[in-house]
């Protein structure tokens, strides 16, 4: 079985992050900001082009008729629908972006001023930092646990034996997936990401092997 992990195509938030979504002070409360991020944010023109590239690239990796799984966020669902039309995807919260709860779209200045108790973790131990508010989850515990549950689902018979899988998800969730799939510390994966972030629409291709998965290749879209 092959597992293709796809970062969603470029969204409006990715393209114009600091001009619209991280105003200081932000124009939305935590719950509204999270709903905006989850349900409203769609793809840019470049993102649409990336889905066309994915539509050409993914079949060469996973063949015809793979099982599709996608997060509940619109930008991931749009990527899946446009890249692999005609194949129904299972929408699952296990692949959602890290939930930043009341801190969603807060600038660092605003975050530290509003929630000083968590400032040290956010500055120096980001993987352990738990965003304040209902549902806030850390990368090392919350996200790591979700992606572990997703991989357990794949191995439990939910997907026909030998059938390839494509998972459309998000940057932080991919960090958690890499840590589990590659059996590496979360801190190591986070440090690599700080040096160079995986671009939108990039594909990580894994092959199921004895006792886990092996990373075969990383495919990135044209610049």
C-alpha positions, 0 to 999 in steps of 0.5 A, spaced: 500 500 500 502 507 498 500 512 502 500 519 499 500 525 504 498 532 501 498 539 503 492 542 501 493 547 495 495 555 496 489 558 500 487 565 501 490 565 508 497 562 505 497 568 500 495 574 504 496 571 511 499 578 515 495 583 511 488 580 512 488 574 517 493 577 523 491 584 524 493 587 530 488 587 534 484 581 530 477 583 528 474 576 530 473 573 537 476 566 538 470 562 536 469 566 530 476 566 527 476 558 528 470 558 524 472 562 519 479 558 518 475 552 518 469 553 513 470 559 509 477 560 507 478 557 500 483 557 494 487 562 490 488 562 483 495 559 484 491 554 489 487 552 483 493 551 478 496 547 484 490 542 484 490 541 476 498 539 477 495 534 483 490 531 478 496 529 473 501 527 479 497 523 484 495 518 479 502 516 477 503 515 484 497 511 487 494 509 481 486 509 479 481 508 485 485 510 491 481 511 498 481 518 499 481 522 506 480 529 507 480 534 513 474 538 515 477 544 513 474 547 506 481 548 503 483 541 504 476 539 501 476 543 495 483 541 494 481 534 494 475 535 490 478 539 484 484 534 484 481 528 484 474 529 481 469 523 481 472 520 487 468 520 494 472 522 500 471 521 507 471 527 511 475 526 518 477 530 523 483 526 525 486 530 519 484 537 521 489 543 522 491 544 529 486 547 533 488 554 536 482 555 539 482 562 542 489 564 539 486 563 532 489 568 528 492 572 534 499 575 533 504 574 537 504 580 541 497 580 542 497 572 544 503 574 549 499 580 552 492 576 553 495 569 555 502 571 559 502 564 562 503 560 556 508 565 553 514 561 555 512 554 551 509 558 545 516 561 545 521 555 546 517 549 546 512 550 541 510 543 540 508 542 547 504 549 547 497 548 548 493 554 545 488 557 550 480 555 550 476 550 549 479 544 544 486 547 544 491 542 542 498 541 542 502 538 536 506 533 541 499 531 544 493 533 541 495 533 533 500 527 534 494 523 538 489 524 532 494 522 526 496 516 530 488 514 530 488 515 523 494 511 521 491 506 526 484 506 522 488 505 516 491 498 518 484 496 522 481 494 515 477 500 514 481 500 507 481 494 502 488 491 503 493 493 498 489 499 496 492 506 496 490 512 500 491 519 499 490 524 505 489 531 504 491 535 510 495 541 513 502 543 515 502 542 522 498 535 521 503 533 516 508 534 522 505 530 526 504 525 521 511 525 519 513 524 526 509 517 527 510 515 520 518 516 520 518 514 527 522 520 529 521 525 535 516 531 534 522 536 535 526 534 530 521 534 525 519 541 527 526 544 527 526 541 519 520 545 518 523 551 521 529 551 516 524 549 510 517 549 510 513 544 506 510 548 500 502 548 499 500 542 494 507 538 496 506 530 496 509 525 501 509 518 498 510 512 503 510 505 502 507 500 507 513 496 510 514 491 515 512 494 522 511 501 519 512 506 513 518 508 509 518 515 505 519 513 498 519 521 495 517 528 496 514 531 490 513 538 490 509 543 485 512 547 480 514 554 483 
